[in-house]
Amino acid sequence: MTRIVQAIFAVVALVLPQSVAADPALNDLAARTELRPFESLTLTDQQFLTGDKNGKGVTLAGELRLPRAASGRLPAVILVHGSGGTGSREEFWAKYFNEMGIASFVIDSFSGRGLVDVNPDQAQLGRLNMVLDTYRAYDVLITHPRIDPARIVPMGFSRGGQGVLAASFTRFQQTWHPKGIEFTAYIPLYAECSMPIIGDAEVSAVPIRQFHGAADDYVPVAPCRPYFERLRAAGKDAKLTEFPDAHHVFDNPLAPKTPTVLKGAQSMRACKLKEEPRGIIINAETGQPFTYKDPCVQIDPHISYNEAAAISTREAVKGLLQAVFRLQ
């Protein structure tokens, strides 16, 4: 009997550490999660730019995570994914914000539209749809009893970063959200700046903080430098932070640790675009409306995680949110 009991304890001793290791960390657990549907439209970029509201209606959804040990009305960050859809990056940031006592709202702009990944075919969805999705997500949060409507910030990545950056344009706010948008700040990561929009220097007065890798060959940072200079010259609170040797998705801890080709992904890194005339995005080199069949569209950009850049970004974002959300 003694040998049997000893054997049982030996098995338990082997299994217990594995079970404990497999349990999620308590800091990863939200106090409450809610799936919140909301209505949006699927639009061409021309429809969006001209204010044509005759797009196809679509029901999207977002996951709202409320942090533990938090009471009263909470600040919130809307997380807007990139061309690959929602994944580990958005989950990581959601948990990071929860640990700060901030609610997170990860919106999914793809599933309701029948999309999974537009990296290899960006023409599947107009690039400006995520601006409207961000506005509609804002409408969800400002009516939520646990969210402080005066403390909401959108944060986006790549295509979603472009959506967040463009959501700051007063032209778009007046067209698509005439009731007014009062985000506390805007945080785009590696957002596209090579598509100048008419009136793109007329942005919200709140902080705009973009983070970008200098080695990014998916969405190069070069066009963002003169754009942010224009914003600062116009008296806007805008700042572009670059990290040397950082590639696309540098903040995603589950991305490859060394630069890796994202096979078949389309990049506009060689394209020079602009809105001209109003409502039409043209290839500046040809003067013709831009399409993803233009020769300037290239493929096979690189992605990788960069720990130093990721940590610096997290610290900067934390400091910004502590300031604008007035956190202790």
Buried (B, 14 or more C-beta within 10 A) or exposed (E): EEEEEEEEEEEEEEEEEEEEEEEEEEEEEBEEEBEBEBEBBBBBBBBBBBEBEEBEEBEBBBBBBBBEEBEEBBBBBBBBBBBBBBBEBBBBBBBBBBEBBBBBBBBBBBBBBEBEEBBEBBEBBBBBBBBBBBBBBBEBBBEBEBBBEEBBBBBBBBBBBBBBBBBBBBBBBBBBBEEEBBBBBBBBBBBBBBBBBBBBBBBBEBBBBBBBBBBBBBBBBEBBEEBBEBBBEEEBBBBBBBBEEBBBBBBBEEBBEEBEEBEEBBBBBEBBBBBEEEBBBBBBEEEEEBEEEBEBBBEEBBBBBBEEBBEBBBEBBBEBBEEBBEEE
